[in-house]
């Protein structure tokens, strides 16, 4: 069971890492060529980064709770 949560947390981390990379690219593009389109793209990348970060936090919390419960028994 712990392995399942760990795999989920790992996948969530990978998604967050990909979202962070996409955000970096979008912000760089906006800085290099400011425009409404690049600003909108950077804002969308930020929203996706926030969503992925929240998912990662939830998976990490599940793994922590599972570990505590497993150790109790």
Jmol script that loads the backbone (N, CA, C; Angstrom):
load data "model"
ATOM      1  N   UNK A   1       0.817  -1.184   0.000  1.00  0.00           N
ATOM      2  CA  UNK A   1       0.000   0.000   0.000  1.00  0.00           C
ATOM      3  C   UNK A   1       0.866   1.254   0.000  1.00  0.00           C
ATOM      4  N   UNK A   2       1.925   1.249   0.787  1.00  0.00           N
ATOM      5  CA  UNK A   2       2.812   2.404   0.826  1.00  0.00           C
ATOM      6  C   UNK A   2       3.454   2.621  -0.538  1.00  0.00           C
ATOM      7  N   UNK A   3       3.800   1.529  -1.212  1.00  0.00           N
ATOM      8  CA  UNK A   3       4.398   1.644  -2.540  1.00  0.00           C
ATOM      9  C   UNK A   3       3.447   2.340  -3.511  1.00  0.00           C
ATOM     10  N   UNK A   4       2.164   2.046  -3.364  1.00  0.00           N
ATOM     11  CA  UNK A   4       1.162   2.673  -4.228  1.00  0.00           C
ATOM     12  C   UNK A   4       1.130   4.178  -4.009  1.00  0.00           C
ATOM     13  N   UNK A   5       1.120   4.600  -2.742  1.00  0.00           N
ATOM     14  CA  UNK A   5       1.112   6.028  -2.449  1.00  0.00           C
ATOM     15  C   UNK A   5       2.422   6.680  -2.885  1.00  0.00           C
ATOM     16  N   UNK A   6       3.521   5.979  -2.714  1.00  0.00           N
ATOM     17  CA  UNK A   6       4.816   6.522  -3.128  1.00  0.00           C
ATOM     18  C   UNK A   6       4.855   6.707  -4.640  1.00  0.00           C
ATOM     19  N   UNK A   7       4.309   5.752  -5.374  1.00  0.00           N
ATOM     20  CA  UNK A   7       4.253   5.878  -6.836  1.00  0.00           C
ATOM     21  C   UNK A   7       3.392   7.074  -7.228  1.00  0.00           C
ATOM     22  N   UNK A   8       2.287   7.253  -6.530  1.00  0.00           N
ATOM     23  CA  UNK A   8       1.425   8.399  -6.804  1.00  0.00           C
ATOM     24  C   UNK A   8       2.113   9.713  -6.500  1.00  0.00           C
ATOM     25  N   UNK A   9       2.840   9.767  -5.388  1.00  0.00           N
ATOM     26  CA  UNK A   9       3.564  10.978  -5.026  1.00  0.00           C
ATOM     27  C   UNK A   9       4.671  11.262  -6.038  1.00  0.00           C
ATOM     28  N   UNK A  10       5.342  10.209  -6.484  1.00  0.00           N
ATOM     29  CA  UNK A  10       6.393  10.374  -7.476  1.00  0.00           C
ATOM     30  C   UNK A  10       5.828  10.913  -8.785  1.00  0.00           C
ATOM     31  N   UNK A  11       4.694  10.377  -9.206  1.00  0.00           N
ATOM     32  CA  UNK A  11       4.051  10.853 -10.436  1.00  0.00           C
ATOM     33  C   UNK A  11       3.621  12.311 -10.283  1.00  0.00           C
ATOM     34  N   UNK A  12       3.082  12.654  -9.120  1.00  0.00           N
ATOM     35  CA  UNK A  12       2.661  14.037  -8.872  1.00  0.00           C
ATOM     36  C   UNK A  12       3.869  14.970  -8.899  1.00  0.00           C
ATOM     37  N   UNK A  13       4.998  14.507  -8.341  1.00  0.00           N
ATOM     38  CA  UNK A  13       6.218  15.315  -8.364  1.00  0.00           C
ATOM     39  C   UNK A  13       6.675  15.546  -9.803  1.00  0.00           C
ATOM     40  N   UNK A  14       6.653  14.495 -10.612  1.00  0.00           N
ATOM     41  CA  UNK A  14       7.058  14.620 -12.013  1.00  0.00           C
ATOM     42  C   UNK A  14       6.157  15.605 -12.752  1.00  0.00           C
ATOM     43  N   UNK A  15       4.857  15.564 -12.480  1.00  0.00           N
ATOM     44  CA  UNK A  15       3.930  16.500 -13.116  1.00  0.00           C
ATOM     45  C   UNK A  15       4.216  17.926 -12.665  1.00  0.00           C
ATOM     46  N   UNK A  16       4.515  18.102 -11.382  1.00  0.00           N
ATOM     47  CA  UNK A  16       4.841  19.433 -10.870  1.00  0.00           C
ATOM     48  C   UNK A  16       6.131  19.959 -11.491  1.00  0.00           C
ATOM     49  N   UNK A  17       7.093  19.080 -11.660  1.00  0.00           N
ATOM     50  CA  UNK A  17       8.353  19.465 -12.281  1.00  0.00           C
ATOM     51  C   UNK A  17       8.130  19.901 -13.726  1.00  0.00           C
ATOM     52  N   UNK A  18       7.297  19.163 -14.449  1.00  0.00           N
ATOM     53  CA  UNK A  18       6.981  19.520 -15.834  1.00  0.00           C
ATOM     54  C   UNK A  18       6.240  20.856 -15.885  1.00  0.00           C
ATOM     55  N   UNK A  19       5.326  21.069 -14.951  1.00  0.00           N
ATOM     56  CA  UNK A  19       4.587  22.339 -14.905  1.00  0.00           C
ATOM     57  C   UNK A  19       5.531  23.496 -14.597  1.00  0.00           C
ATOM     58  N   UNK A  20       6.497  23.280 -13.715  1.00  0.00           N
ATOM     59  CA  UNK A  20       7.473  24.323 -13.385  1.00  0.00           C
ATOM     60  C   UNK A  20       8.321  24.666 -14.605  1.00  0.00           C
ATOM     61  N   UNK A  21       8.715  23.652 -15.349  1.00  0.00           N
ATOM     62  CA  UNK A  21       9.501  23.885 -16.560  1.00  0.00           C
ATOM     63  C   UNK A  21       8.687  24.667 -17.589  1.00  0.00           C
ATOM     64  N   UNK A  22       7.409  24.317 -17.741  1.00  0.00           N
ATOM     65  CA  UNK A  22       6.535  25.031 -18.676  1.00  0.00           C
ATOM     66  C   UNK A  22       6.351  26.479 -18.232  1.00  0.00           C
ATOM     67  N   UNK A  23       6.236  26.691 -16.933  1.00  0.00           N
ATOM     68  CA  UNK A  23       6.099  28.048 -16.409  1.00  0.00           C
ATOM     69  C   UNK A  23       7.356  28.857 -16.719  1.00  0.00           C
ATOM     70  N   UNK A  24       8.506  28.271 -16.530  1.00  0.00           N
ATOM     71  CA  UNK A  24       9.768  28.963 -16.813  1.00  0.00           C
ATOM     72  C   UNK A  24       9.841  29.376 -18.285  1.00  0.00           C
ATOM     73  N   UNK A  25       9.472  28.471 -19.165  1.00  0.00           N
ATOM     74  CA  UNK A  25       9.481  28.773 -20.600  1.00  0.00           C
ATOM     75  C   UNK A  25       8.507  29.910 -20.914  1.00  0.00           C
ATOM     76  N   UNK A  26       7.303  29.848 -20.337  1.00  0.00           N
ATOM     77  CA  UNK A  26       6.290  30.873 -20.597  1.00  0.00           C
ATOM     78  C   UNK A  26       6.727  32.239 -20.070  1.00  0.00           C
ATOM     79  N   UNK A  27       7.319  32.277 -18.881  1.00  0.00           N
ATOM     80  CA  UNK A  27       7.777  33.553 -18.319  1.00  0.00           C
ATOM     81  C   UNK A  27       8.934  34.108 -19.141  1.00  0.00           C
ATOM     82  N   UNK A  28       9.856  33.248 -19.551  1.00  0.00           N
ATOM     83  CA  UNK A  28      10.965  33.695 -20.395  1.00  0.00           C
ATOM     84  C   UNK A  28      10.440  34.285 -21.702  1.00  0.00           C
ATOM     85  N   UNK A  29       9.451  33.621 -22.305  1.00  0.00           N
ATOM     86  CA  UNK A  29       8.876  34.118 -23.561  1.00  0.00           C
ATOM     87  C   UNK A  29       8.217  35.476 -23.349  1.00  0.00           C
ATOM     88  N   UNK A  30       7.521  35.640 -22.233  1.00  0.00           N
ATOM     89  CA  UNK A  30       6.870  36.909 -21.947  1.00  0.00           C
ATOM     90  C   UNK A  30       7.906  38.021 -21.740  1.00  0.00           C
ATOM     91  N   UNK A  31       8.999  37.697 -21.053  1.00  0.00           N
ATOM     92  CA  UNK A  31      10.035  38.698 -20.803  1.00  0.00           C
ATOM     93  C   UNK A  31      10.769  39.085 -22.090  1.00  0.00           C
ATOM     94  N   UNK A  32      10.975  38.113 -22.959  1.00  0.00           N
ATOM     95  CA  UNK A  32      11.691  38.375 -24.208  1.00  0.00           C
ATOM     96  C   UNK A  32      10.828  39.122 -25.217  1.00  0.00           C
ATOM     97  N   UNK A  33       9.530  38.830 -25.206  1.00  0.00           N
ATOM     98  CA  UNK A  33       8.622  39.456 -26.171  1.00  0.00           C
ATOM     99  C   UNK A  33       7.282  39.741 -25.491  1.00  0.00           C
ATOM    100  N   UNK A  34       7.232  40.829 -24.713  1.00  0.00           N
ATOM    101  CA  UNK A  34       5.991  41.141 -24.000  1.00  0.00           C
ATOM    102  C   UNK A  34       4.820  41.342 -24.970  1.00  0.00           C
ATOM    103  N   UNK A  35       3.744  40.637 -24.684  1.00  0.00           N
ATOM    104  CA  UNK A  35       2.525  40.776 -25.479  1.00  0.00           C
ATOM    105  C   UNK A  35       1.367  40.224 -24.663  1.00  0.00           C
ATOM    106  N   UNK A  36       0.176  40.543 -25.079  1.00  0.00           N
ATOM    107  CA  UNK A  36      -0.997  40.018 -24.394  1.00  0.00           C
ATOM    108  C   UNK A  36      -1.036  38.486 -24.489  1.00  0.00           C
ATOM    109  N   UNK A  37      -0.670  37.955 -25.634  1.00  0.00           N
ATOM    110  CA  UNK A  37      -0.692  36.498 -25.829  1.00  0.00           C
ATOM    111  C   UNK A  37       0.320  35.810 -24.915  1.00  0.00           C
ATOM    112  N   UNK A  38       1.525  36.381 -24.819  1.00  0.00           N
ATOM    113  CA  UNK A  38       2.540  35.778 -23.951  1.00  0.00           C
ATOM    114  C   UNK A  38       2.182  35.930 -22.480  1.00  0.00           C
ATOM    115  N   UNK A  39       1.534  37.047 -22.134  1.00  0.00           N
ATOM    116  CA  UNK A  39       1.070  37.228 -20.766  1.00  0.00           C
ATOM    117  C   UNK A  39      -0.003  36.194 -20.430  1.00  0.00           C
ATOM    118  N   UNK A  40      -0.934  35.984 -21.353  1.00  0.00           N
ATOM    119  CA  UNK A  40      -1.989  34.982 -21.135  1.00  0.00           C
ATOM    120  C   UNK A  40      -1.388  33.587 -21.004  1.00  0.00           C
ATOM    121  N   UNK A  41      -0.381  33.283 -21.802  1.00  0.00           N
ATOM    122  CA  UNK A  41       0.275  31.973 -21.732  1.00  0.00           C
ATOM    123  C   UNK A  41       0.995  31.800 -20.394  1.00  0.00           C
ATOM    124  N   UNK A  42       1.643  32.862 -19.920  1.00  0.00           N
ATOM    125  CA  UNK A  42       2.333  32.789 -18.633  1.00  0.00           C
ATOM    126  C   UNK A  42       1.336  32.623 -17.493  1.00  0.00           C
ATOM    127  N   UNK A  43       0.211  33.316 -17.584  1.00  0.00           N
ATOM    128  CA  UNK A  43      -0.817  33.168 -16.550  1.00  0.00           C
ATOM    129  C   UNK A  43      -1.375  31.742 -16.535  1.00  0.00           C
ATOM    130  N   UNK A  44      -1.606  31.178 -17.700  1.00  0.00           N
ATOM    131  CA  UNK A  44      -2.118  29.807 -17.772  1.00  0.00           C
ATOM    132  C   UNK A  44      -1.082  28.814 -17.230  1.00  0.00           C
ATOM    133  N   UNK A  45       0.179  29.044 -17.560  1.00  0.00           N
ATOM    134  CA  UNK A  45       1.244  28.173 -17.035  1.00  0.00           C
ATOM    135  C   UNK A  45       1.305  28.279 -15.517  1.00  0.00           C
ATOM    136  N   UNK A  46       1.097  29.477 -14.983  1.00  0.00           N
ATOM    137  CA  UNK A  46       1.083  29.650 -13.529  1.00  0.00           C
ATOM    138  C   UNK A  46      -0.075  28.890 -12.912  1.00  0.00           C
ATOM    139  N   UNK A  47      -1.262  28.971 -13.522  1.00  0.00           N
ATOM    140  CA  UNK A  47      -2.423  28.234 -12.999  1.00  0.00           C
ATOM    141  C   UNK A  47      -2.159  26.728 -12.993  1.00  0.00           C
ATOM    142  N   UNK A  48      -1.567  26.231 -14.058  1.00  0.00           N
ATOM    143  CA  UNK A  48      -1.276  24.794 -14.127  1.00  0.00           C
ATOM    144  C   UNK A  48      -0.233  24.409 -13.084  1.00  0.00           C
ATOM    145  N   UNK A  49       0.744  25.282 -12.858  1.00  0.00           N
ATOM    146  CA  UNK A  49       1.762  25.026 -11.843  1.00  0.00           C
ATOM    147  C   UNK A  49       1.125  24.969 -10.459  1.00  0.00           C
ATOM    148  N   UNK A  50       0.213  25.885 -10.178  1.00  0.00           N
ATOM    149  CA  UNK A  50      -0.482  25.889  -8.885  1.00  0.00           C
ATOM    150  C   UNK A  50      -1.299  24.617  -8.689  1.00  0.00           C
ATOM    151  N   UNK A  51      -2.022  24.215  -9.721  1.00  0.00           N
ATOM    152  CA  UNK A  51      -2.846  23.000  -9.640  1.00  0.00           C
ATOM    153  C   UNK A  51      -1.966  21.783  -9.393  1.00  0.00           C
ATOM    154  N   UNK A  52      -0.870  21.664 -10.150  1.00  0.00           N
ATOM    155  CA  UNK A  52       0.029  20.521  -9.965  1.00  0.00           C
ATOM    156  C   UNK A  52       0.675  20.546  -8.591  1.00  0.00           C
ATOM    157  N   UNK A  53       1.005  21.724  -8.086  1.00  0.00           N
ATOM    158  CA  UNK A  53       1.582  21.834  -6.748  1.00  0.00           C
ATOM    159  C   UNK A  53       0.611  21.382  -5.675  1.00  0.00           C
ATOM    160  N   UNK A  54      -0.654  21.717  -5.845  1.00  0.00           N
ATOM    161  CA  UNK A  54      -1.663  21.288  -4.887  1.00  0.00           C
ATOM    162  C   UNK A  54      -1.825  19.771  -4.929  1.00  0.00           C
ATOM    163  N   UNK A  55      -1.796  19.202  -6.123  1.00  0.00           N
ATOM    164  CA  UNK A  55      -1.913  17.749  -6.255  1.00  0.00           C
ATOM    165  C   UNK A  55      -0.728  17.062  -5.591  1.00  0.00           C
ATOM    166  N   UNK A  56       0.477  17.621  -5.778  1.00  0.00           N
ATOM    167  CA  UNK A  56       1.660  17.046  -5.151  1.00  0.00           C
ATOM    168  C   UNK A  56       1.532  17.086  -3.634  1.00  0.00           C
ATOM    169  N   UNK A  57       1.057  18.204  -3.099  1.00  0.00           N
ATOM    170  CA  UNK A  57       0.894  18.333  -1.652  1.00  0.00           C
ATOM    171  C   UNK A  57      -0.092  17.309  -1.111  1.00  0.00           C
ATOM    172  N   UNK A  58      -1.182  17.082  -1.847  1.00  0.00           N
ATOM    173  CA  UNK A  58      -2.169  16.093  -1.393  1.00  0.00           C
ATOM    174  C   UNK A  58      -1.580  14.691  -1.406  1.00  0.00           C
ATOM    175  N   UNK A  59      -0.830  14.333  -2.452  1.00  0.00           N
ATOM    176  CA  UNK A  59      -0.218  13.000  -2.529  1.00  0.00           C
ATOM    177  C   UNK A  59       0.804  12.818  -1.410  1.00  0.00           C
ATOM    178  N   UNK A  60       1.586  13.855  -1.136  1.00  0.00           N
ATOM    179  CA  UNK A  60       2.584  13.771  -0.065  1.00  0.00           C
ATOM    180  C   UNK A  60       1.897  13.593   1.284  1.00  0.00           C
ATOM    181  N   UNK A  61       0.795  14.295   1.484  1.00  0.00           N
ATOM    182  CA  UNK A  61       0.053  14.159   2.747  1.00  0.00           C
ATOM    183  C   UNK A  61      -0.524  12.757   2.881  1.00  0.00           C
ATOM    184  N   UNK A  62      -1.028  12.194   1.780  1.00  0.00           N
ATOM    185  CA  UNK A  62      -1.555  10.833   1.823  1.00  0.00           C
ATOM    186  C   UNK A  62      -0.451   9.851   2.174  1.00  0.00           C
ATOM    187  N   UNK A  63       0.718  10.028   1.588  1.00  0.00           N
ATOM    188  CA  UNK A  63       1.839   9.133   1.863  1.00  0.00           C
ATOM    189  C   UNK A  63       2.247   9.242   3.335  1.00  0.00           C
ATOM    190  N   UNK A  64       2.292  10.457   3.868  1.00  0.00           N
ATOM    191  CA  UNK A  64       2.657  10.642   5.272  1.00  0.00           C
ATOM    192  C   UNK A  64       1.645   9.963   6.190  1.00  0.00           C
ATOM    193  N   UNK A  65       0.368  10.147   5.901  1.00  0.00           N
ATOM    194  CA  UNK A  65      -0.683   9.538   6.719  1.00  0.00           C
ATOM    195  C   UNK A  65      -0.606   8.021   6.636  1.00  0.00           C
ATOM    196  N   UNK A  66      -0.376   7.501   5.441  1.00  0.00           N
ATOM    197  CA  UNK A  66      -0.285   6.053   5.254  1.00  0.00           C
ATOM    198  C   UNK A  66       0.904   5.493   6.026  1.00  0.00           C
ATOM    199  N   UNK A  67       2.023   6.191   5.998  1.00  0.00           N
ATOM    200  CA  UNK A  67       3.217   5.747   6.717  1.00  0.00           C
ATOM    201  C   UNK A  67       2.960   5.716   8.219  1.00  0.00           C
ATOM    202  N   UNK A  68       2.312   6.740   8.734  1.00  0.00           N
ATOM    203  CA  UNK A  68       2.018   6.802  10.173  1.00  0.00           C
ATOM    204  C   UNK A  68       1.087   5.659  10.577  1.00  0.00           C
ATOM    205  N   UNK A  69       0.077   5.434   9.781  1.00  0.00           N
ATOM    206  CA  UNK A  69      -0.883   4.348  10.083  1.00  0.00           C
ATOM    207  C   UNK A  69      -0.184   2.996  10.010  1.00  0.00           C
ATOM    208  N   UNK A  70       0.635   2.809   8.993  1.00  0.00           N
ATOM    209  CA  UNK A  70       1.351   1.539   8.819  1.00  0.00           C
ATOM    210  C   UNK A  70       2.277   1.286  10.008  1.00  0.00           C
ATOM    211  N   UNK A  71       2.959   2.308  10.480  1.00  0.00           N
ATOM    212  CA  UNK A  71       3.886   2.142  11.598  1.00  0.00           C
ATOM    213  C   UNK A  71       3.141   1.861  12.892  1.00  0.00           C
ATOM    214  N   UNK A  72       1.910   2.330  13.006  1.00  0.00           N
ATOM    215  CA  UNK A  72       1.126   2.108  14.212  1.00  0.00           C
ATOM    216  C   UNK A  72       0.700   0.658  14.337  1.00  0.00           C
ATOM    217  N   UNK A  73       0.614  -0.039  13.222  1.00  0.00           N
ATOM    218  CA  UNK A  73       0.169  -1.431  13.255  1.00  0.00           C
ATOM    219  C   UNK A  73       1.321  -2.294  12.977  1.00  0.00           C
TER     220      UNK A  73
END
end "model"
wireframe off; spacefill off
backbone 0.3
color backbone group
